[in-house]
């Protein structure tokens, strides 16, 4: 697809997801680092059920939940630091 066609679809509000190859997409300034974590079987089962329910992978749900927790923790830490100042 030519850039002009892509731009027109975007401007028209069309869904462009099928027109993109996201297999090699990367987030700039967010270097990836692999870690291995052992979870109890019941936790894996629960993660898999929830991931399936919302239509994402186990890895995705773990990343999202960890990111949410870390963001909340940072907000709480900033609030506590500002409160004591």
ZINOR-V258699 format. One record per backbone hydrogen bond with DSSP energy under -1.0 kcal/mol. NH is the residue of the N-H (numbers start at 1). CO is the residue of the C=O. E is the energy in kcal/mol with one decimal. If there is no record, write none. Layout:
BEGIN
nh->NH co->CO e->E
nh->NH co->CO e->E
END
This chain:
BEGIN
nh->6 co->2 e->-2.4
nh->7 co->3 e->-3.0
nh->8 co->4 e->-2.1
nh->9 co->5 e->-2.5
nh->10 co->6 e->-2.5
nh->11 co->7 e->-3.0
nh->12 co->8 e->-2.2
nh->13 co->10 e->-1.5
nh->14 co->9 e->-2.6
nh->19 co->16 e->-1.6
nh->20 co->17 e->-1.4
nh->25 co->22 e->-1.3
nh->30 co->27 e->-1.4
nh->44 co->40 e->-1.9
nh->45 co->41 e->-2.6
nh->46 co->42 e->-2.1
nh->47 co->43 e->-2.7
nh->48 co->44 e->-2.9
nh->49 co->45 e->-2.3
nh->50 co->46 e->-2.4
nh->51 co->47 e->-2.8
nh->52 co->48 e->-2.5
nh->53 co->49 e->-2.3
nh->54 co->50 e->-1.9
nh->56 co->51 e->-2.7
nh->61 co->57 e->-2.1
nh->62 co->58 e->-2.2
nh->63 co->59 e->-2.5
nh->64 co->60 e->-2.6
nh->65 co->61 e->-2.5
nh->66 co->62 e->-2.5
nh->67 co->63 e->-2.6
nh->68 co->64 e->-2.6
nh->69 co->65 e->-2.2
nh->70 co->66 e->-2.7
nh->71 co->67 e->-2.6
nh->72 co->68 e->-2.4
nh->73 co->69 e->-2.4
nh->74 co->70 e->-2.5
nh->75 co->71 e->-2.4
nh->76 co->72 e->-2.4
nh->77 co->73 e->-2.5
nh->78 co->74 e->-2.6
nh->79 co->75 e->-2.3
nh->80 co->76 e->-2.6
nh->81 co->77 e->-2.4
nh->82 co->78 e->-2.5
nh->83 co->79 e->-2.1
nh->84 co->80 e->-1.7
END
